[in-house]
Amino acid sequence: MKIRDLFADVPDQRRRLMAKVKATGSKPEMLVRRATHRLGFRYRLHVRGLPGTPDLVFSRHKKAIFVHGCFWHRHTGCARATTPKAHAEYWQKKFEDNVQRDETSQAALEALGWRVLVVWECETKNLDCLSERLHTFLTG
């Protein structure tokens, strides 16, 4: 069965909503970028030459930041990491693949001598804590 057939019964409203999900430039990513810039750090965005294409790359410091959505990347214990009831098997496989890809990318970066920080979407709600966490990571 093709993916197209699997979602043939998905309502147009849901289809439009899912089409708005961005790969880059999401609100959580923009909050992390602004906070990092405010701290005085400069970075490169989405460096394709690195495993996993980190969202923010600090080449001089060999540090990378991934900004993960709690839903898509399965933030353990987070209320946003829900699983849709419709097509549950499809979603479960998709989420497992996402988590595996994240782990593989992070391990590959670390094997190359990079330090990696994952910032979860829900962590961007408290900007003071976010700034402190970013500062600790980038200066440590």
Contacts in CASP RR format, 6 or more apart in sequence:
PFRMAT RR
TARGET T0000
AUTHOR 0000-0000-0000
METHOD contacts of the structure
MODEL  1
MKIRDLFADVPDQRRRLMAKVKATGSKPEMLVRRATHRLGFRYRLHVRGL
PGTPDLVFSRHKKAIFVHGCFWHRHTGCARATTPKAHAEYWQKKFEDNVQ
RDETSQAALEALGWRVLVVWECETKNLDCLSERLHTFLTG
6 87 0 8 1.000
6 90 0 8 1.000
7 15 0 8 1.000
7 87 0 8 1.000
10 86 0 8 1.000
21 72 0 8 1.000
24 45 0 8 1.000
24 46 0 8 1.000
24 55 0 8 1.000
26 67 0 8 1.000
26 69 0 8 1.000
27 124 0 8 1.000
28 67 0 8 1.000
28 69 0 8 1.000
28 119 0 8 1.000
28 121 0 8 1.000
28 124 0 8 1.000
29 55 0 8 1.000
29 67 0 8 1.000
31 124 0 8 1.000
31 127 0 8 1.000
31 130 0 8 1.000
32 55 0 8 1.000
32 56 0 8 1.000
32 65 0 8 1.000
32 67 0 8 1.000
32 119 0 8 1.000
32 124 0 8 1.000
32 130 0 8 1.000
32 134 0 8 1.000
33 43 0 8 1.000
33 45 0 8 1.000
33 56 0 8 1.000
35 127 0 8 1.000
35 130 0 8 1.000
35 131 0 8 1.000
35 134 0 8 1.000
36 43 0 8 1.000
36 56 0 8 1.000
36 65 0 8 1.000
36 134 0 8 1.000
36 138 0 8 1.000
38 131 0 8 1.000
39 131 0 8 1.000
39 134 0 8 1.000
39 135 0 8 1.000
39 138 0 8 1.000
41 58 0 8 1.000
41 134 0 8 1.000
41 138 0 8 1.000
43 56 0 8 1.000
43 57 0 8 1.000
43 58 0 8 1.000
43 65 0 8 1.000
44 56 0 8 1.000
44 57 0 8 1.000
44 59 0 8 1.000
45 55 0 8 1.000
45 56 0 8 1.000
45 57 0 8 1.000
46 53 0 8 1.000
46 54 0 8 1.000
46 55 0 8 1.000
47 53 0 8 1.000
47 54 0 8 1.000
47 57 0 8 1.000
47 59 0 8 1.000
50 57 0 8 1.000
50 64 0 8 1.000
50 109 0 8 1.000
50 112 0 8 1.000
50 114 0 8 1.000
51 104 0 8 1.000
51 105 0 8 1.000
51 108 0 8 1.000
51 109 0 8 1.000
51 112 0 8 1.000
52 66 0 8 1.000
52 101 0 8 1.000
52 105 0 8 1.000
52 108 0 8 1.000
52 109 0 8 1.000
54 64 0 8 1.000
54 65 0 8 1.000
54 66 0 8 1.000
54 109 0 8 1.000
54 116 0 8 1.000
55 65 0 8 1.000
55 66 0 8 1.000
55 67 0 8 1.000
56 64 0 8 1.000
56 65 0 8 1.000
56 67 0 8 1.000
57 63 0 8 1.000
57 64 0 8 1.000
57 65 0 8 1.000
58 64 0 8 1.000
58 65 0 8 1.000
58 138 0 8 1.000
61 115 0 8 1.000
61 138 0 8 1.000
62 113 0 8 1.000
62 114 0 8 1.000
62 115 0 8 1.000
63 114 0 8 1.000
63 115 0 8 1.000
63 116 0 8 1.000
63 117 0 8 1.000
63 137 0 8 1.000
63 138 0 8 1.000
64 109 0 8 1.000
64 114 0 8 1.000
64 115 0 8 1.000
64 116 0 8 1.000
64 117 0 8 1.000
65 116 0 8 1.000
65 117 0 8 1.000
65 118 0 8 1.000
65 119 0 8 1.000
65 134 0 8 1.000
65 137 0 8 1.000
66 102 0 8 1.000
66 105 0 8 1.000
66 106 0 8 1.000
66 116 0 8 1.000
66 117 0 8 1.000
66 118 0 8 1.000
66 119 0 8 1.000
67 119 0 8 1.000
67 121 0 8 1.000
67 124 0 8 1.000
68 75 0 8 1.000
68 102 0 8 1.000
68 118 0 8 1.000
68 119 0 8 1.000
68 120 0 8 1.000
68 121 0 8 1.000
69 75 0 8 1.000
69 80 0 8 1.000
69 120 0 8 1.000
69 121 0 8 1.000
70 78 0 8 1.000
70 80 0 8 1.000
70 81 0 8 1.000
70 120 0 8 1.000
70 121 0 8 1.000
70 122 0 8 1.000
71 80 0 8 1.000
71 81 0 8 1.000
71 82 0 8 1.000
71 121 0 8 1.000
72 95 0 8 1.000
72 98 0 8 1.000
73 98 0 8 1.000
73 99 0 8 1.000
73 102 0 8 1.000
73 120 0 8 1.000
74 81 0 8 1.000
74 95 0 8 1.000
74 98 0 8 1.000
74 99 0 8 1.000
75 81 0 8 1.000
75 120 0 8 1.000
75 121 0 8 1.000
75 122 0 8 1.000
78 120 0 8 1.000
78 122 0 8 1.000
80 121 0 8 1.000
80 122 0 8 1.000
83 91 0 8 1.000
83 92 0 8 1.000
83 95 0 8 1.000
84 91 0 8 1.000
102 118 0 8 1.000
106 116 0 8 1.000
106 118 0 8 1.000
109 116 0 8 1.000
110 116 0 8 1.000
115 137 0 8 1.000
117 133 0 8 1.000
117 134 0 8 1.000
117 137 0 8 1.000
119 130 0 8 1.000
119 133 0 8 1.000
119 134 0 8 1.000
123 129 0 8 1.000
123 130 0 8 1.000
123 133 0 8 1.000
124 130 0 8 1.000
END
